[in-house]
Amino acid sequence: MDGAFSPIAAPRDALDEVERRYATAITPLMQSLIDPDDPNDPIALQFRPDARELITTPAERDDPIGDHAHAPVEGIVHRYRDRCLLKIVSVCPVYCRFCFRREMVGPKAGGGPKTAPLSAEAFDAALAYIAQHTEIWEVILTGGDPFLLSPRRARELTQRLAAVPHVKIVRWHTRVPIVDPDRVTLEFVDALCTDGMTAYVAIHANHPREITPQAKTALDRLAQAGIPLLSQTVLLKGVNDSAETLEAHMRALVEARVKPYYLHHPDLAPGTSHFRVPIERGREIAQELQARASGLCQPTYVLDIPGGHGKAPLGPCAIRAADEGVELRGADGAWRAYTGE
């Protein structure tokens, strides 16, 4: 169960079971970054199946951040007052082994077809919900990966959201510019922009080696269109759990005109305990990063409180010791137990 485990050495039948249980995919670009001589290569650890994914701890849950509890209609998650998620697709170009939605994305159970974008009826119902809730100022597009939409579908989505008067911000959450940057065409970038609404793009990347020349080209294409770029990174044992690695990673992002936004503590998704760093160690790493790197390179270290209670910044004012584990203060100010370590 330690960081020296080699997924390459795992029994084939165990890896076959992982692939039956969870979606698996890696793009040629990510595959090319893997060092075949390193059994614990940080890129391989993110994307290659691992027998440890068959181990589910008591704290882990199918819906670790409470999407279902805040889903008033299909495709919508409305957890925070002024913003909502719109899960427009359920597929990704790669499947991260630590994904908190691993029970909800990718091929259907039993080997059925891949899930499609929201049906026209579900899409209309989701847009109707957003239109009815005038407090929604920002719509966050996720899934799955919304950058897998065609330019035509992306433009339709942008225009439909822009037609809702109170929606002023649309934020696209994606791994595509990193893992499959050729998809970020000029036509697609143009589809993200429209009058009356501002587009942001939040990039998911976890290691400095992911910021390839190809990725930089895709990111530059977005930046040249005037789209502000943010990043989300997950703190992962064996991948980036050192201040040195995170410093290199955040600097590479900033140099590509991407502002580090969140550093996520891993969620309690099934079969992901081997990725989780103890919270106190994560705080030490975040504090060391703050001492080492420019303010431009500082993401906010956060944990999504299980059950859908929002993000807790993992600083002194948001965490306190409890009889077992710790307690975290959520967006509503209430303290809740966390025993997932």
C-alpha positions as CSV (number, residue, x, y, z in Angstrom):
1,M,0.0,0.0,0.0
2,D,3.0,2.4,0.0
3,G,4.3,4.6,-2.8
4,A,6.8,2.0,-4.0
5,F,4.0,-0.3,-5.4
6,S,4.4,-1.1,-9.0
7,P,1.2,-1.4,-11.0
8,I,3.2,-3.2,-13.7
9,A,3.8,-6.1,-11.3
10,A,0.2,-6.5,-10.4
11,P,-1.6,-9.7,-11.5
12,R,-3.2,-9.4,-14.9
13,D,-6.6,-10.6,-13.6
14,A,-6.6,-7.9,-10.9
15,L,-5.9,-5.2,-13.6
16,D,-8.7,-6.8,-15.8
17,E,-11.1,-6.4,-12.9
18,V,-10.1,-2.8,-12.5
19,E,-10.8,-2.2,-16.1
20,R,-14.2,-3.9,-15.8
21,R,-15.1,-1.8,-12.8
22,Y,-13.8,1.6,-13.9
23,A,-13.3,3.5,-17.2
24,T,-9.7,3.5,-18.6
25,A,-8.2,5.5,-21.4
26,I,-5.0,7.4,-22.1
27,T,-4.1,9.6,-25.0
28,P,-1.1,9.0,-27.2
29,L,0.5,12.2,-25.9
30,M,0.2,11.2,-22.3
31,Q,1.5,7.7,-23.2
32,S,4.5,9.2,-24.8
33,L,5.5,11.0,-21.6
34,I,5.7,7.8,-19.5
35,D,9.2,6.5,-18.7
36,P,9.0,2.8,-19.3
37,D,11.9,2.1,-17.0
38,D,10.2,3.8,-14.0
39,P,7.5,1.6,-12.4
40,N,6.3,4.7,-10.4
41,D,6.3,7.2,-13.2
42,P,4.0,10.1,-12.2
43,I,2.2,10.2,-15.5
44,A,1.6,6.4,-15.5
45,L,0.3,6.5,-11.9
46,Q,-2.4,9.0,-13.0
47,F,-3.7,7.0,-15.9
48,R,-2.7,3.3,-15.8
49,P,-5.0,0.9,-14.0
50,D,-3.7,-0.2,-10.6
51,A,-4.7,-3.2,-8.5
52,R,-5.0,-1.0,-5.4
53,E,-8.2,0.5,-7.0
54,L,-10.0,-2.7,-5.9
55,I,-9.4,-1.8,-2.3
56,T,-12.3,0.4,-0.9
57,T,-11.9,1.8,2.5
58,P,-14.8,2.4,4.9
59,A,-14.6,6.1,4.5
60,E,-14.8,6.0,0.7
61,R,-18.1,6.6,-1.2
62,D,-19.5,6.5,-4.7
63,D,-20.5,10.1,-4.6
64,P,-17.8,11.7,-2.4
65,I,-18.7,15.3,-2.8
66,G,-22.5,15.0,-2.8
67,D,-23.4,15.7,-6.4
68,H,-26.6,13.7,-6.1
69,A,-27.8,15.6,-3.0
70,H,-27.7,18.8,-5.0
71,A,-29.1,17.7,-8.4
72,P,-32.5,19.2,-8.9
73,V,-32.7,18.1,-12.6
74,E,-30.6,15.9,-14.8
75,G,-27.2,17.5,-15.6
76,I,-27.4,20.2,-12.9
77,V,-25.6,20.3,-9.6
78,H,-26.6,23.5,-7.6
79,R,-24.4,23.4,-4.5
80,Y,-23.5,27.1,-4.1
81,R,-26.0,29.9,-4.4
82,D,-24.6,32.0,-7.3
83,R,-23.3,29.2,-9.4
84,C,-24.1,25.7,-10.6
85,L,-22.5,22.9,-12.5
86,L,-23.8,21.8,-15.9
87,K,-22.6,18.2,-16.6
88,I,-23.0,18.4,-20.3
89,V,-21.1,15.2,-21.2
90,S,-20.1,12.0,-19.4
91,V,-17.0,11.0,-21.2
92,C,-13.3,12.1,-21.0
93,P,-10.2,11.7,-23.3
94,V,-8.4,10.2,-20.3
95,Y,-9.7,8.6,-17.1
96,C,-7.7,9.7,-14.0
97,R,-7.3,6.8,-11.6
98,F,-8.2,9.2,-8.7
99,C,-11.4,10.7,-10.3
100,F,-14.1,11.6,-7.8
101,R,-16.8,10.9,-10.4
102,R,-15.3,7.6,-11.5
103,E,-18.7,5.9,-10.7
104,M,-20.5,8.4,-13.1
105,V,-18.3,8.7,-16.2
106,G,-17.1,6.6,-19.0
107,P,-18.5,3.3,-20.4
108,K,-21.7,2.1,-18.8
109,A,-21.5,-0.9,-16.5
110,G,-21.6,-4.3,-18.2
111,G,-19.7,-3.1,-21.3
112,G,-22.5,-1.1,-22.8
113,P,-22.0,2.0,-25.1
114,K,-20.3,5.1,-23.8
115,T,-22.6,7.7,-22.3
116,A,-23.7,10.5,-24.7
117,P,-24.1,14.2,-24.1
118,L,-27.3,15.3,-22.4
119,S,-30.3,14.5,-24.5
120,A,-32.1,17.5,-26.1
121,E,-34.9,17.1,-23.6
122,A,-32.5,17.0,-20.6
123,F,-30.5,19.9,-22.0
124,D,-33.7,22.0,-22.3
125,A,-34.7,21.2,-18.8
126,A,-31.3,22.1,-17.4
127,L,-31.4,25.4,-19.3
128,A,-34.9,26.1,-18.0
129,Y,-33.7,25.5,-14.4
130,I,-30.8,28.0,-14.9
131,A,-33.2,30.5,-16.4
132,Q,-35.7,30.1,-13.5
133,H,-33.0,30.6,-10.8
134,T,-31.9,34.3,-11.2
135,E,-29.3,33.9,-8.5
136,I,-27.2,31.9,-10.8
137,W,-24.5,34.2,-12.1
138,E,-21.9,31.5,-13.2
139,V,-22.4,28.2,-14.9
140,I,-19.5,25.7,-14.6
141,L,-19.4,23.2,-17.5
142,T,-18.1,19.8,-16.5
143,G,-18.9,16.2,-16.9
144,G,-17.0,14.3,-18.3
145,D,-15.0,16.8,-20.2
146,P,-17.0,19.5,-22.1
147,F,-14.1,20.2,-24.5
148,L,-15.1,16.9,-26.2
149,L,-18.1,18.7,-27.6
150,S,-17.9,19.6,-31.3
151,P,-17.4,23.3,-32.2
152,R,-21.0,23.3,-33.3
153,R,-22.3,21.9,-30.0
154,A,-20.0,24.2,-28.0
155,R,-21.2,27.3,-29.9
156,E,-24.9,26.2,-29.4
157,L,-24.2,25.8,-25.7
158,T,-22.5,29.1,-25.4
159,Q,-25.2,31.0,-27.2
160,R,-28.0,29.3,-25.2
161,L,-26.3,30.3,-21.9
162,A,-25.6,33.8,-23.1
163,A,-29.3,34.2,-23.8
164,V,-30.1,33.8,-20.0
165,P,-29.8,37.5,-18.8
166,H,-28.4,36.7,-15.3
167,V,-25.7,34.3,-16.5
168,K,-22.6,36.4,-16.9
169,I,-19.8,33.8,-16.5
170,V,-19.3,30.4,-18.0
171,R,-16.4,28.3,-16.8
172,W,-15.2,25.3,-18.8
173,H,-13.5,22.6,-16.7
174,T,-11.2,20.5,-18.9
175,R,-8.1,18.3,-19.3
176,V,-8.2,18.4,-23.1
177,P,-5.6,21.2,-23.6
178,I,-3.1,19.1,-21.6
179,V,-3.9,15.6,-22.7
180,D,-5.2,16.0,-26.2
181,P,-4.3,19.6,-27.3
182,D,-4.9,19.1,-31.0
183,R,-8.6,19.3,-30.2
184,V,-8.2,22.9,-29.2
185,T,-8.7,24.3,-32.7
186,L,-9.3,27.9,-33.6
187,E,-12.9,27.0,-34.5
188,F,-13.4,25.5,-31.1
189,V,-11.9,28.4,-29.3
190,D,-14.1,30.8,-31.2
191,A,-17.1,28.8,-30.2
192,L,-16.4,29.6,-26.5
193,C,-16.7,33.4,-26.9
194,T,-19.8,35.4,-27.3
195,D,-21.1,38.9,-26.4
196,G,-22.7,39.5,-23.1
197,M,-21.0,36.6,-21.2
198,T,-17.4,36.0,-20.2
199,A,-15.7,32.6,-20.7
200,Y,-13.1,31.2,-18.3
201,V,-11.3,27.9,-18.8
202,A,-10.0,25.9,-15.8
203,I,-7.3,23.5,-16.8
204,H,-6.7,20.2,-14.9
205,A,-3.0,19.3,-14.7
206,N,-1.0,17.7,-11.9
207,H,2.7,17.5,-12.9
208,P,5.2,19.8,-14.7
209,R,5.8,17.2,-17.4
210,E,2.2,17.6,-18.5
211,I,2.9,21.1,-19.7
212,T,4.3,20.0,-23.0
213,P,5.1,22.2,-26.1
214,Q,1.8,20.9,-27.6
215,A,-0.1,21.9,-24.4
216,K,1.5,25.3,-24.4
217,T,0.3,25.9,-28.0
218,A,-3.3,25.0,-27.1
219,L,-3.1,27.2,-24.0
220,D,-1.7,30.1,-26.0
221,R,-4.5,29.7,-28.5
222,L,-7.0,30.1,-25.7
223,A,-5.1,33.0,-24.1
224,Q,-4.8,34.8,-27.5
225,A,-8.6,34.8,-27.7
226,G,-8.7,36.7,-24.5
227,I,-10.0,33.8,-22.4
228,P,-8.7,33.9,-18.8
229,L,-7.1,30.6,-17.8
230,L,-7.1,29.0,-14.3
231,S,-5.7,25.7,-13.1
232,Q,-6.8,22.9,-10.8
233,T,-4.4,20.4,-9.5
234,V,-4.9,17.4,-7.2
235,L,-2.3,16.7,-4.5
236,L,-1.4,13.0,-5.2
237,K,0.9,10.7,-3.3
238,G,3.7,9.6,-5.6
239,V,2.8,12.2,-8.3
240,N,3.3,15.7,-6.9
241,D,3.5,15.4,-3.1
242,S,6.5,17.6,-2.7
243,A,7.0,21.4,-2.7
244,E,9.7,21.1,-5.3
245,T,7.4,19.3,-7.8
246,L,4.5,21.7,-7.1
247,E,6.8,24.7,-7.5
248,A,8.0,23.5,-10.9
249,H,4.4,22.7,-11.9
250,M,2.9,26.0,-10.8
251,R,5.7,28.0,-12.5
252,A,5.2,26.1,-15.7
253,L,1.5,26.9,-15.6
254,V,2.1,30.6,-14.9
255,E,4.6,30.8,-17.7
256,A,1.8,29.5,-19.9
257,R,-0.5,32.2,-18.7
258,V,-2.5,29.9,-16.5
259,K,-3.2,31.2,-12.9
260,P,-3.1,28.4,-10.3
261,Y,-6.5,28.3,-8.7
262,Y,-7.1,25.2,-6.5
263,L,-4.9,22.5,-5.1
264,H,-7.4,19.8,-4.2
265,H,-7.0,17.3,-1.4
266,P,-8.1,14.0,-3.0
267,D,-11.7,13.1,-2.6
268,L,-12.9,9.9,-0.9
269,A,-13.7,8.1,-4.2
270,P,-13.6,4.3,-4.1
271,G,-10.3,2.7,-4.6
272,T,-8.2,5.9,-4.3
273,S,-6.7,5.6,-0.8
274,H,-3.2,5.0,-2.2
275,F,-3.3,8.6,-3.6
276,R,-4.2,10.4,-0.5
277,V,-1.6,12.4,1.4
278,P,-2.3,13.1,5.1
279,I,-3.9,16.5,5.6
280,E,-1.1,17.7,7.9
281,R,1.5,16.7,5.3
282,G,-0.5,18.5,2.6
283,R,-0.6,21.7,4.7
284,E,3.2,21.4,5.2
285,I,3.7,21.2,1.4
286,A,1.4,24.1,0.8
287,Q,3.2,26.2,3.4
288,E,6.5,25.3,1.9
289,L,5.3,26.2,-1.6
290,Q,4.2,29.6,-0.3
291,A,7.7,30.2,1.1
292,R,9.4,29.1,-2.2
293,A,7.3,30.6,-5.0
294,S,5.8,33.8,-6.2
295,G,2.3,34.7,-5.2
296,L,1.3,34.1,-8.8
297,C,2.1,30.4,-8.2
298,Q,-0.1,29.9,-5.1
299,P,-3.2,27.9,-5.5
300,T,-5.7,27.6,-2.6
301,Y,-5.4,24.2,-0.9
302,V,-8.9,22.9,-0.4
303,L,-10.9,19.8,0.5
304,D,-14.5,19.2,-0.6
305,I,-16.3,18.2,2.6
306,P,-18.0,14.8,2.0
307,G,-21.7,15.0,1.7
308,G,-21.9,18.1,-0.5
309,H,-21.1,20.7,2.2
310,G,-18.7,22.7,0.0
311,K,-15.0,23.4,0.0
312,A,-13.0,24.0,3.1
313,P,-9.6,25.9,2.7
314,L,-7.1,23.8,4.7
315,G,-5.7,26.6,6.7
316,P,-5.6,27.2,10.4
317,C,-9.0,28.9,10.5
318,A,-10.7,26.0,8.7
319,I,-9.4,22.9,10.4
320,R,-9.2,21.7,14.0
321,A,-8.3,18.5,15.9
322,A,-11.1,16.1,16.9
323,D,-11.1,12.9,19.0
324,E,-10.9,11.0,15.7
325,G,-9.3,12.7,12.7
326,V,-10.1,16.3,12.2
327,E,-13.1,18.6,11.8
328,L,-13.5,21.0,8.9
329,R,-15.5,24.2,8.6
330,G,-17.5,24.4,5.4
331,A,-19.0,27.2,3.4
332,D,-22.0,27.4,5.9
333,G,-19.6,27.9,8.9
334,A,-20.5,24.5,10.5
335,W,-17.8,22.1,11.7
336,R,-18.0,18.6,10.3
337,A,-15.9,15.5,11.0
338,Y,-13.5,14.1,8.5
339,T,-12.1,10.6,9.1
340,G,-11.0,9.6,5.6
341,E,-7.2,9.2,6.2
